[in-house]
Amino acid sequence: MTSTSLHDQGTPGTTLAELPPLPIAMMTVGVYHLLQAGADLPQPCYVSISESAQEISLQFPGKHPSRAAIAGWARRFGSTVSTHPHHDGRGHFTRIGATFTYYGLTVKTYTYIPAVPART
């Protein structure tokens, strides 16, 4: 007979053991599966993996259709879209992004869309 003790998260003073970070090879497999899960969505133009942050970043082209692409990824993986003004030495942009988790990894989708100049 085998018995298993279940961990009760509601009991004060008990904590779950933290999972060890995934090696980059396993994160790469995760990116493959993530892109397969979103194969019918617009695909990113750039993918980066950070082993130290346990994070995957998906960058989309700086064009207005990317706004809908990020919204599609956010909808598929249960996130919300955020927009923020951004300025650097190249000009004014709107940063559009969504962050979600995929099998314990943080996934950040983003694009920078050039701001439309104000009409005078």
C-alpha positions as CSV (number, residue, x, y, z in Angstrom):
1,M,0.0,0.0,0.0
2,T,1.2,3.5,-0.9
3,S,0.1,6.7,0.8
4,T,0.8,10.2,-0.4
5,S,0.8,13.2,1.8
6,L,-0.7,16.2,0.0
7,H,0.5,19.7,0.6
8,D,-2.2,22.1,1.8
9,Q,-1.4,25.6,0.6
10,G,-4.0,27.0,2.9
11,T,-2.2,25.8,6.0
12,P,-0.1,28.6,7.5
13,G,3.6,28.0,7.7
14,T,3.8,25.6,4.8
15,T,5.5,26.4,1.5
16,L,6.0,24.5,-1.7
17,A,9.6,23.8,-2.8
18,E,10.6,26.1,-5.5
19,L,11.3,24.4,-8.9
20,P,14.8,24.7,-10.2
21,P,15.3,26.9,-13.2
22,L,15.1,25.3,-16.6
23,P,18.2,25.0,-18.6
24,I,18.2,26.9,-21.9
25,A,17.9,23.7,-24.0
26,M,14.6,22.9,-22.3
27,M,13.4,26.5,-22.7
28,T,14.1,26.2,-26.4
29,V,11.9,23.2,-26.5
30,G,9.3,25.3,-24.7
31,V,9.6,28.0,-27.4
32,Y,9.0,25.4,-30.0
33,H,5.8,24.2,-28.3
34,L,4.7,27.8,-27.6
35,L,5.0,28.7,-31.3
36,Q,3.2,25.5,-32.3
37,A,0.4,26.4,-29.8
38,G,0.1,29.8,-31.6
39,A,0.8,28.5,-35.1
40,D,-2.5,30.0,-36.4
41,L,-1.6,33.4,-34.9
42,P,0.7,36.0,-36.5
43,Q,4.3,34.9,-35.8
44,P,6.9,37.1,-34.1
45,C,9.9,38.5,-36.1
46,Y,12.3,38.0,-33.2
47,V,12.4,35.5,-30.3
48,S,14.8,35.7,-27.3
49,I,15.3,33.4,-24.4
50,S,16.7,34.4,-21.0
51,E,17.8,31.5,-18.9
52,S,18.6,33.8,-16.0
53,A,15.2,35.4,-16.0
54,Q,13.4,32.2,-17.1
55,E,11.7,34.4,-19.7
56,I,10.8,34.2,-23.4
57,S,10.3,37.4,-25.4
58,L,8.4,37.6,-28.7
59,Q,8.9,40.8,-30.7
60,F,6.5,41.7,-33.5
61,P,7.2,44.1,-36.3
62,G,6.6,47.8,-35.7
63,K,3.5,48.1,-37.8
64,H,-0.1,48.6,-36.9
65,P,-1.2,45.0,-37.7
66,S,1.1,44.0,-34.8
67,R,-1.4,45.5,-32.4
68,A,-3.9,42.9,-33.4
69,A,-1.2,40.2,-33.3
70,I,-0.4,40.9,-29.7
71,A,-4.1,41.0,-28.9
72,G,-4.5,37.6,-30.5
73,W,-1.6,36.1,-28.4
74,A,-3.0,37.7,-25.2
75,R,-6.5,36.3,-25.9
76,R,-5.1,32.8,-26.6
77,F,-3.0,32.6,-23.5
78,G,-5.2,34.6,-21.0
79,S,-3.5,37.9,-20.8
80,T,-4.4,41.6,-21.2
81,V,-2.8,44.0,-23.6
82,S,-1.0,47.1,-22.3
83,T,0.1,50.2,-24.1
84,H,2.6,52.8,-23.0
85,P,4.2,55.8,-24.7
86,H,7.9,55.3,-25.3
87,H,10.6,57.8,-26.4
88,D,14.2,57.3,-27.3
89,G,16.7,59.0,-29.5
90,R,14.9,57.7,-32.6
91,G,11.5,59.2,-31.9
92,H,8.2,58.6,-30.2
93,F,6.6,55.2,-30.1
94,T,3.8,53.3,-28.5
95,R,4.9,50.1,-26.8
96,I,2.2,47.5,-27.0
97,G,2.7,44.3,-25.0
98,A,1.2,41.4,-23.1
99,T,2.7,39.1,-20.5
100,F,1.6,35.6,-19.7
101,T,3.0,32.4,-18.4
102,Y,3.4,29.2,-20.4
103,Y,4.2,26.1,-18.4
104,G,5.9,28.2,-15.7
105,L,7.9,30.4,-18.0
106,T,7.2,34.1,-18.4
107,V,6.4,35.1,-21.9
108,K,6.5,38.7,-23.0
109,T,5.1,39.8,-26.3
110,Y,5.7,43.3,-27.5
111,T,6.1,45.7,-30.4
112,Y,7.0,49.4,-30.8
113,I,4.7,51.3,-33.2
114,P,5.9,54.7,-34.4
115,A,3.7,57.5,-33.1
116,V,1.7,59.4,-35.7
117,P,2.9,63.0,-35.8
118,A,0.3,65.5,-34.6
119,R,-1.3,67.6,-37.4
120,T,-0.8,71.3,-37.2
